[in-house]
Amino acid sequence: MKKFLLVGICFGLVFMTTSLIWAQSKELKIGLLAPLTGPISEGGQRIANSIKMAAEEINAKGGVLGMQIKLIEWDTMGEPERGVTGAKKLIESDQVWGLIGVYRSGVALAVAEVAAANKKLFMVTDAASPAVTGLVKKDYDKYKYIFRTAAMATHFTISVNPFVTDIIKAKTYFFIAENTKMSRDIFEATKQTFDPMGIKCLGEAYVDVAASEFMGELARIKSLKPDVVIVHIPGAGGVAFQKQYYDAKVKIPHIAHTGVMNMPNVVREIGEKSNYASFAAFCWDVPITEKTIPFYKNFTKKFGYEPEGYSDVRSYDGMVVLGDGIKRAGSLDVENVIKALEKTDLKGVAGRYVFDETHQAKWGEGYLLNIIGEWVNGKGLVLWPKAYATGTYKHDPRK
């Protein structure tokens, strides 16, 4: 009995000492990982800016447990090796308490291993592969440190469903995407969703993440004549794809999953060639919660461009959710914070955050949903849900 008591006292002293060190520093250091340079840097900058905006707002209200959040950035460039190097550097050299961010599932999976090995909280705010939270399901004790406010691949598929089934009433589709794990996971989820509905895939194409020429793929789409084209090219290539789609007069309805074609500032630069491009976003400038419209106004004022409704919104909410979890835990003890996060029930910008048993933010009515829109003359008209609709779908009228 005395032995157990002694062990308990020692453990308590270690915990108190660790907490005291953090408290004395008056800083809560969090490592922010995002692709800040390279072909997907637009999304990476949005991740970083949103997390910094959330941290600034939390700090302005007194911080977390009396500490100011200090974010230390690392540019992953969207590469798993860079992600691992950065995570190790942030943990070992910068001595961060936890990690947040990450664009691309391959990077998230690589960083997850580092986080788990070092028992560091890792809030994933963008990467969507089911394999990320699948780690928690596979081995809870090892990977319980991973939480995700980002959507999952199946959510991307569900997000375009109303466009494919209700708006276009498609019976066939073509899938084109960047050659990444996330894209292939989205395609598998798409097939699993549409196959039972009798909606047939006529073809799929995967392009390099740095691709800028798509005429071969567009010729194939024209020859196959699908009812709809589903696009997942979220990086800079999405702009070139849209321009070429318009120039080639591929008048088949198409919809993009998040990324550059959700960004009003990018669409304005594309000009008329953005017309009739539809998009699925996980948030928009509509009153999803009481926090949504104020966030859009504050974000636009601060950075000079509008949110795109995924990387930025889910990252902002991710920082808020993490800060809330620490506050409710009442300490920086990771085990206590994990338990607090597992009990999260918080209204964010994109909806209500509640984590399931795999630490994935729940999707569905009453939790997190999406909107579908279409660009016409530089305006993002909301097509679905009807409660937020500002327009109806317009087919390309050009001859």
PENOR-V171812 format. One record per backbone hydrogen bond with DSSP energy under -1.0 kcal/mol. NH is the residue of the N-H (numbers start at 0). CO is the residue of the C=O. Records with the same first field share a line. If there is no record, write none. Layout:
# PENOR-V171812
NH=CO + CO
This chain:
# PENOR-V171812
4=0
5=1
6=2
7=3
8=4
9=5
10=6
11=7
12=8
13=9
14=10
15=11
16=12
17=13
18=14
19=15
20=16
21=17
22=18
23=19
24=20
27=67
29=69
30=97
31=71
32=99
33=73
35=33
40=37
43=39
44=40
45=41
46=42
47=43
48=44
49=45
50=46
51=47
52=48
53=49
54=50
55=51
56=52
57=53
58=54
59=55
61=58
62=57
63=66
66=63
67=25
69=27
71=29
73=31
75=33
78=75
82=78
83=79
84=80
85=81
86=82
87=83
88=84
89=85
90=86
91=87
92=88
93=88
95=89
96=28
98=120
99=30
100=122
101=32
107=103
108=104
109=105
110=106
111=107
112=108
113=109
114=110
115=111
116=112
117=113
119=114
121=144
122=98
123=146
124=100
126=101
131=128
133=129
136=132
137=133
138=134
142=138
143=139
145=142
146=121
147=358
148=123
149=123
152=127
154=151
155=151
156=152
157=153
158=154
159=156
163=159
164=160
165=161
166=161
167=162
169=163
172=199
173=227
174=202
175=229
176=204
177=231
178=206
179=177
183=179
184=180
185=181
186=182
187=183
188=184
189=185
190=186
191=187
192=188
193=189
194=190
197=194
198=193
199=170
201=172
204=174
206=176
210=207
217=213
218=214
219=215
220=216
221=217
222=218
223=219
224=220
228=252
229=173
230=254
231=175
235=38
237=234
238=235
240=236
241=237
242=238
243=239
244=240
245=241
246=242
247=243
248=245
249=244
250=248
254=228
255=277
256=230
257=279
259=233
261=258
262=259
266=262
267=263
268=264
269=265
270=266
273=270
274=271
275=374
276=273
277=253
278=372
279=255
280=370
285=283
287=285
291=288
294=290
295=291
296=292
297=293
298=294
299=295
300=296
301=297
302=298
303=299
313=309
315=311
316=312
317=313
318=314
319=315
320=316
321=317
322=318
323=319
324=320
325=321
326=322
327=323
328=324
329=325
336=332
337=333
338=334
339=335
340=336
341=337
343=340
345=352
347=350
351=366
352=345
355=359
358=355
360=147
361=353
363=367
366=363
370=280
371=383
372=278
373=380
374=276
375=378
378=375
380=373 + 378
382=371
383=371
387=384
389=381
390=381
